[in-house]
Amino acid sequence: MKPPKPELQNTRVIRLAKRFVLLPFVFLLALCGWMHAAVRRLRSPARLRTEDQLRQSRIRRTLRGLPADHVP
């Protein structure tokens, strides 16, 4: 078996170094996502439904070309 080209070996080392450097950031993102999901589970179903209806209403108004929030 032939030894790999030096360029290929360098790219492997650089890719591995990137993974080690990015590992703490990936861990923090996963932790933030877990915390967000935990907080969301604490909300009541009625509150979740109300927030979802408001979000959908804003999206529909934006798609129609109207301002996102309805001003009475």
C-alpha positions as CSV (number, residue, x, y, z in Angstrom):
1,M,0.0,0.0,0.0
2,K,1.4,3.4,-1.0
3,P,1.7,6.1,1.7
4,P,-0.9,8.9,1.2
5,K,0.2,12.1,-0.5
6,P,1.4,14.8,2.0
7,E,-1.4,17.2,0.9
8,L,-4.0,14.6,1.8
9,Q,-2.4,13.9,5.1
10,N,-2.3,17.7,5.9
11,T,-6.0,18.1,5.1
12,R,-6.9,15.2,7.4
13,V,-4.9,16.7,10.2
14,I,-6.5,20.1,9.7
15,R,-10.0,18.5,9.6
16,L,-9.3,16.7,12.8
17,A,-8.0,19.9,14.5
18,K,-11.2,21.7,13.4
19,R,-13.3,19.1,15.0
20,F,-11.5,19.4,18.3
21,V,-11.6,23.2,18.2
22,L,-15.4,23.2,17.4
23,L,-16.3,20.6,20.0
24,P,-17.0,23.0,22.9
25,F,-19.1,25.2,20.6
26,V,-21.1,22.3,19.4
27,F,-21.6,21.2,23.0
28,L,-22.8,24.7,24.0
29,L,-25.3,24.7,21.1
30,A,-26.6,21.3,22.1
31,L,-26.9,22.5,25.7
32,C,-28.8,25.6,24.7
33,G,-31.2,23.6,22.6
34,W,-31.8,21.2,25.4
35,M,-32.5,24.1,27.8
36,H,-34.9,25.7,25.3
37,A,-36.8,22.4,24.9
38,A,-36.9,22.0,28.7
39,V,-38.4,25.5,29.2
40,R,-40.9,24.9,26.4
41,R,-42.1,21.8,28.1
42,L,-43.0,23.8,31.2
43,R,-45.5,26.0,29.3
44,S,-49.1,25.1,29.5
45,P,-50.8,23.7,26.4
46,A,-53.1,26.7,26.3
47,R,-50.2,29.1,26.3
48,L,-48.4,27.1,23.5
49,R,-51.5,27.2,21.4
50,T,-52.0,30.9,21.9
51,E,-48.3,31.6,21.0
52,D,-48.6,29.4,17.9
53,Q,-51.8,31.1,16.7
54,L,-50.1,34.5,17.1
55,R,-47.1,33.2,15.1
56,Q,-49.2,31.8,12.4
57,S,-51.3,35.0,12.2
58,R,-48.1,37.1,11.8
59,I,-46.9,34.8,9.0
60,R,-50.2,35.0,7.1
61,R,-50.2,38.8,7.4
62,T,-46.6,38.9,6.1
63,L,-47.5,36.7,3.2
64,R,-50.4,38.9,2.3
65,G,-48.0,41.9,2.3
66,L,-49.5,43.5,5.4
67,P,-47.5,44.5,8.6
68,A,-46.8,41.5,10.8
69,D,-48.7,42.9,13.9
70,H,-52.3,43.9,13.6
71,V,-52.9,47.4,15.1
72,P,-56.6,47.8,16.2
